[in-house]
Amino acid sequence: MPLLETRALTAYYGDFQALYGIDSHLDEGETIAIIGANGAGKSTYLSALAGLRSVEREMIEFDGIALGGSKPAEILSRGIAMVPEGRRLFPSLSVEENLLVGNYGRKVRGPWNIEAIYRLFPILKERRNQQSTSLSGGQQQMVALGRSLMANPRILLCDEISLGLAPSVIRDIYAALAEIRSEGASVVVVEQNINQALDVADRVYCMLEGRITLEGRPSGLSREQIRHAYFGQ
């Protein structure tokens, strides 16, 4: 049985339908990437998984339990944490205070605590007393990722974590994801960078206009298939 599954997932913004019957699954220990152009529905999909978008309960199942439409706090308490697009750090808090916020909603034993985060991102320990807004974009992304890990999630949802970052920083962030996965977390990555997505994922879903247009393992997908699924032409 998949760890996480969506069945005919639909989502709306008022009268506008953003998702059309999304069927997807994530297995224990797996990394899947959701690719697609702007407006394809990728972030809406993640928002639904994180409880930020109202959907029918049976549309999302986590570890055998229907969770669709649950409050974000319940989703987090069960072990699904999200690294949001744009980082959304607390500007009035220090780096360390931002990190510590991450385990308020879910206090469980696991591999991740404040010292483990500092081992993963040593620069954050050096700057732990600084305001989060004083950091570079890449360092802020490390804080956002570390904050989510403090909940010791079973599933980590990552929304455009490479957006706007320098290539060297992106390499560091994705190297950290490999270590996170080695500690047992399953990962869902929303990513516009196709090459980055193919490098990190066990399986890839491509979305276009709120629908899944392609699914498969990176090794089994041709560039032509991906291009057609991505652009619809």
KETI-766561 format. One record per residue (C-alpha): residue number from 1; residue in one letter; chain; x, y, z. Coordinates in steps of 0.1 Angstrom, whole numbers, plus 5000, padded with zeros to 4 digits. Example, Ala and Ser with C-alpha at 12.3 -4.5 7.8 and 13.67 -1.06 7.14 Angstrom:
# residues 2
{1; "A"; "A"; {5123; 4955; 5078}}
{2; "S"; "A"; {5137; 4989; 5071}}
# end
This chain:
# residues 233
{1; "M"; "A"; {5000; 5000; 5000}}
{2; "P"; "A"; {5014; 5034; 4991}}
{3; "L"; "A"; {5023; 5057; 5020}}
{4; "L"; "A"; {5004; 5086; 5004}}
{5; "E"; "A"; {4978; 5084; 4977}}
{6; "T"; "A"; {4955; 5109; 4959}}
{7; "R"; "A"; {4924; 5096; 4942}}
{8; "A"; "A"; {4905; 5118; 4917}}
{9; "L"; "A"; {4918; 5149; 4935}}
{10; "T"; "A"; {4901; 5181; 4925}}
{11; "A"; "A"; {4907; 5216; 4939}}
{12; "Y"; "A"; {4891; 5250; 4933}}
{13; "Y"; "A"; {4898; 5287; 4939}}
{14; "G"; "A"; {4863; 5300; 4941}}
{15; "D"; "A"; {4846; 5290; 4908}}
{16; "F"; "A"; {4880; 5283; 4891}}
{17; "Q"; "A"; {4889; 5246; 4890}}
{18; "A"; "A"; {4927; 5242; 4895}}
{19; "L"; "A"; {4930; 5204; 4897}}
{20; "Y"; "A"; {4911; 5178; 4876}}
{21; "G"; "A"; {4910; 5143; 4890}}
{22; "I"; "A"; {4947; 5138; 4901}}
{23; "D"; "A"; {4956; 5102; 4908}}
{24; "S"; "A"; {4991; 5099; 4923}}
{25; "H"; "A"; {5010; 5079; 4949}}
{26; "L"; "A"; {5041; 5080; 4970}}
{27; "D"; "A"; {5058; 5049; 4984}}
{28; "E"; "A"; {5077; 5047; 5017}}
{29; "G"; "A"; {5112; 5060; 5012}}
{30; "E"; "A"; {5105; 5073; 4977}}
{31; "T"; "A"; {5111; 5107; 4961}}
{32; "I"; "A"; {5087; 5119; 4935}}
{33; "A"; "A"; {5090; 5151; 4915}}
{34; "I"; "A"; {5061; 5171; 4902}}
{35; "I"; "A"; {5071; 5192; 4871}}
{36; "G"; "A"; {5052; 5216; 4849}}
{37; "A"; "A"; {5051; 5252; 4838}}
{38; "N"; "A"; {5037; 5281; 4858}}
{39; "G"; "A"; {5000; 5276; 4864}}
{40; "A"; "A"; {5001; 5239; 4858}}
{41; "G"; "A"; {4987; 5232; 4893}}
{42; "K"; "A"; {5018; 5219; 4911}}
{43; "S"; "A"; {5016; 5242; 4941}}
{44; "T"; "A"; {4979; 5237; 4944}}
{45; "Y"; "A"; {4986; 5199; 4945}}
{46; "L"; "A"; {5011; 5204; 4974}}
{47; "S"; "A"; {4987; 5228; 4992}}
{48; "A"; "A"; {4960; 5201; 4991}}
{49; "L"; "A"; {4984; 5176; 5006}}
{50; "A"; "A"; {4994; 5200; 5033}}
{51; "G"; "A"; {4958; 5209; 5043}}
{52; "L"; "A"; {4960; 5244; 5029}}
{53; "R"; "A"; {4933; 5238; 5002}}
{54; "S"; "A"; {4899; 5224; 5010}}
{55; "V"; "A"; {4893; 5190; 4993}}
{56; "E"; "A"; {4870; 5160; 4999}}
{57; "R"; "A"; {4883; 5137; 5027}}
{58; "E"; "A"; {4886; 5106; 5006}}
{59; "M"; "A"; {4907; 5123; 4979}}
{60; "I"; "A"; {4939; 5120; 5000}}
{61; "E"; "A"; {4950; 5090; 5020}}
{62; "F"; "A"; {4980; 5089; 5042}}
{63; "D"; "A"; {4992; 5056; 5057}}
{64; "G"; "A"; {4957; 5041; 5052}}
{65; "I"; "A"; {4938; 5071; 5068}}
{66; "A"; "A"; {4917; 5095; 5048}}
{67; "L"; "A"; {4931; 5130; 5054}}
{68; "G"; "A"; {4917; 5152; 5026}}
{69; "G"; "A"; {4905; 5185; 5039}}
{70; "S"; "A"; {4921; 5181; 5073}}
{71; "K"; "A"; {4935; 5212; 5090}}
{72; "P"; "A"; {4973; 5219; 5085}}
{73; "A"; "A"; {4980; 5212; 5121}}
{74; "E"; "A"; {4965; 5177; 5119}}
{75; "I"; "A"; {4984; 5170; 5087}}
{76; "L"; "A"; {5016; 5181; 5104}}
{77; "S"; "A"; {5009; 5161; 5136}}
{78; "R"; "A"; {5005; 5129; 5115}}
{79; "G"; "A"; {5039; 5135; 5099}}
{80; "I"; "A"; {5036; 5156; 5067}}
{81; "A"; "A"; {5056; 5188; 5067}}
{82; "M"; "A"; {5060; 5214; 5040}}
{83; "V"; "A"; {5088; 5237; 5029}}
{84; "P"; "A"; {5067; 5265; 5013}}
{85; "E"; "A"; {5076; 5284; 4982}}
{86; "G"; "A"; {5091; 5318; 4992}}
{87; "R"; "A"; {5105; 5303; 5026}}
{88; "R"; "A"; {5080; 5323; 5047}}
{89; "L"; "A"; {5104; 5327; 5077}}
{90; "F"; "A"; {5094; 5347; 5107}}
{91; "P"; "A"; {5113; 5380; 5102}}
{92; "S"; "A"; {5112; 5390; 5139}}
{93; "L"; "A"; {5128; 5357; 5150}}
{94; "S"; "A"; {5165; 5346; 5149}}
{95; "V"; "A"; {5177; 5317; 5128}}
{96; "E"; "A"; {5176; 5293; 5158}}
{97; "E"; "A"; {5141; 5305; 5169}}
{98; "N"; "A"; {5128; 5299; 5134}}
{99; "L"; "A"; {5142; 5264; 5135}}
{100; "L"; "A"; {5127; 5257; 5169}}
{101; "V"; "A"; {5092; 5267; 5157}}
{102; "G"; "A"; {5093; 5236; 5135}}
{103; "N"; "A"; {5088; 5211; 5163}}
{104; "Y"; "A"; {5059; 5228; 5180}}
{105; "G"; "A"; {5032; 5209; 5161}}
{106; "R"; "A"; {5048; 5175; 5162}}
{107; "K"; "A"; {5071; 5163; 5190}}
{108; "V"; "A"; {5083; 5128; 5181}}
{109; "R"; "A"; {5116; 5110; 5184}}
{110; "G"; "A"; {5136; 5109; 5152}}
{111; "P"; "A"; {5169; 5118; 5135}}
{112; "W"; "A"; {5163; 5156; 5134}}
{113; "N"; "A"; {5169; 5180; 5162}}
{114; "I"; "A"; {5187; 5214; 5163}}
{115; "E"; "A"; {5222; 5199; 5164}}
{116; "A"; "A"; {5214; 5176; 5135}}
{117; "I"; "A"; {5202; 5206; 5115}}
{118; "Y"; "A"; {5234; 5224; 5123}}
{119; "R"; "A"; {5254; 5194; 5111}}
{120; "L"; "A"; {5234; 5194; 5079}}
{121; "F"; "A"; {5239; 5232; 5074}}
{122; "P"; "A"; {5269; 5244; 5094}}
{123; "I"; "A"; {5265; 5280; 5083}}
{124; "L"; "A"; {5232; 5281; 5102}}
{125; "K"; "A"; {5250; 5273; 5135}}
{126; "E"; "A"; {5274; 5302; 5128}}
{127; "R"; "A"; {5245; 5325; 5123}}
{128; "R"; "A"; {5220; 5311; 5147}}
{129; "N"; "A"; {5216; 5344; 5166}}
{130; "Q"; "A"; {5211; 5365; 5135}}
{131; "Q"; "A"; {5177; 5377; 5123}}
{132; "S"; "A"; {5165; 5354; 5095}}
{133; "T"; "A"; {5161; 5383; 5071}}
{134; "S"; "A"; {5198; 5391; 5073}}
{135; "L"; "A"; {5207; 5358; 5056}}
{136; "S"; "A"; {5212; 5352; 5019}}
{137; "G"; "A"; {5184; 5336; 4999}}
{138; "G"; "A"; {5201; 5303; 4999}}
{139; "Q"; "A"; {5207; 5304; 5037}}
{140; "Q"; "A"; {5171; 5313; 5042}}
{141; "Q"; "A"; {5161; 5283; 5022}}
{142; "M"; "A"; {5183; 5262; 5045}}
{143; "V"; "A"; {5164; 5276; 5075}}
{144; "A"; "A"; {5130; 5268; 5059}}
{145; "L"; "A"; {5141; 5233; 5051}}
{146; "G"; "A"; {5156; 5228; 5086}}
{147; "R"; "A"; {5124; 5242; 5102}}
{148; "S"; "A"; {5103; 5215; 5085}}
{149; "L"; "A"; {5128; 5188; 5094}}
{150; "M"; "A"; {5125; 5197; 5131}}
{151; "A"; "A"; {5091; 5179; 5130}}
{152; "N"; "A"; {5108; 5147; 5120}}
{153; "P"; "A"; {5083; 5142; 5091}}
{154; "R"; "A"; {5076; 5110; 5074}}
{155; "I"; "A"; {5068; 5130; 5042}}
{156; "L"; "A"; {5086; 5162; 5033}}
{157; "L"; "A"; {5068; 5184; 5007}}
{158; "C"; "A"; {5092; 5208; 4989}}
{159; "D"; "A"; {5077; 5237; 4969}}
{160; "E"; "A"; {5101; 5252; 4944}}
{161; "I"; "A"; {5131; 5251; 4968}}
{162; "S"; "A"; {5156; 5259; 4940}}
{163; "L"; "A"; {5137; 5290; 4928}}
{164; "G"; "A"; {5159; 5321; 4925}}
{165; "L"; "A"; {5190; 5304; 4940}}
{166; "A"; "A"; {5225; 5302; 4925}}
{167; "P"; "A"; {5236; 5269; 4910}}
{168; "S"; "A"; {5261; 5262; 4938}}
{169; "V"; "A"; {5234; 5267; 4964}}
{170; "I"; "A"; {5210; 5245; 4946}}
{171; "R"; "A"; {5236; 5217; 4946}}
{172; "D"; "A"; {5239; 5221; 4984}}
{173; "I"; "A"; {5202; 5221; 4989}}
{174; "Y"; "A"; {5196; 5190; 4969}}
{175; "A"; "A"; {5226; 5172; 4984}}
{176; "A"; "A"; {5209; 5178; 5018}}
{177; "L"; "A"; {5177; 5163; 5004}}
{178; "A"; "A"; {5197; 5131; 4996}}
{179; "E"; "A"; {5208; 5130; 5032}}
{180; "I"; "A"; {5172; 5136; 5044}}
{181; "R"; "A"; {5160; 5107; 5024}}
{182; "S"; "A"; {5187; 5085; 5037}}
{183; "E"; "A"; {5173; 5091; 5072}}
{184; "G"; "A"; {5140; 5076; 5061}}
{185; "A"; "A"; {5118; 5105; 5049}}
{186; "S"; "A"; {5098; 5102; 5017}}
{187; "V"; "A"; {5099; 5134; 4996}}
{188; "V"; "A"; {5076; 5152; 4972}}
{189; "V"; "A"; {5095; 5179; 4952}}
{190; "V"; "A"; {5077; 5205; 4930}}
{191; "E"; "A"; {5102; 5217; 4906}}
{192; "Q"; "A"; {5102; 5238; 4873}}
{193; "N"; "A"; {5138; 5228; 4865}}
{194; "I"; "A"; {5133; 5196; 4846}}
{195; "N"; "A"; {5169; 5184; 4848}}
{196; "Q"; "A"; {5170; 5189; 4885}}
{197; "A"; "A"; {5138; 5170; 4889}}
{198; "L"; "A"; {5149; 5141; 4868}}
{199; "D"; "A"; {5182; 5139; 4888}}
{200; "V"; "A"; {5166; 5137; 4922}}
{201; "A"; "A"; {5134; 5117; 4917}}
{202; "D"; "A"; {5126; 5080; 4916}}
{203; "R"; "A"; {5094; 5089; 4896}}
{204; "V"; "A"; {5082; 5120; 4879}}
{205; "Y"; "A"; {5047; 5134; 4874}}
{206; "C"; "A"; {5042; 5161; 4848}}
{207; "M"; "A"; {5012; 5184; 4851}}
{208; "L"; "A"; {4996; 5207; 4826}}
{209; "E"; "A"; {4965; 5228; 4833}}
{210; "G"; "A"; {4956; 5209; 4864}}
{211; "R"; "A"; {4960; 5174; 4850}}
{212; "I"; "A"; {4986; 5147; 4850}}
{213; "T"; "A"; {5000; 5144; 4815}}
{214; "L"; "A"; {5029; 5120; 4821}}
{215; "E"; "A"; {5041; 5097; 4849}}
{216; "G"; "A"; {5071; 5074; 4850}}
{217; "R"; "A"; {5107; 5067; 4860}}
{218; "P"; "A"; {5132; 5093; 4847}}
{219; "S"; "A"; {5152; 5065; 4829}}
{220; "G"; "A"; {5121; 5055; 4810}}
{221; "L"; "A"; {5110; 5089; 4798}}
{222; "S"; "A"; {5123; 5105; 4766}}
{223; "R"; "A"; {5129; 5142; 4762}}
{224; "E"; "A"; {5102; 5143; 4735}}
{225; "Q"; "A"; {5076; 5127; 4759}}
{226; "I"; "A"; {5085; 5152; 4786}}
{227; "R"; "A"; {5084; 5182; 4762}}
{228; "H"; "A"; {5050; 5171; 4749}}
{229; "A"; "A"; {5036; 5165; 4785}}
{230; "Y"; "A"; {5051; 5198; 4797}}
{231; "F"; "A"; {5039; 5221; 4769}}
{232; "G"; "A"; {5010; 5201; 4755}}
{233; "Q"; "A"; {5024; 5202; 4719}}
# end
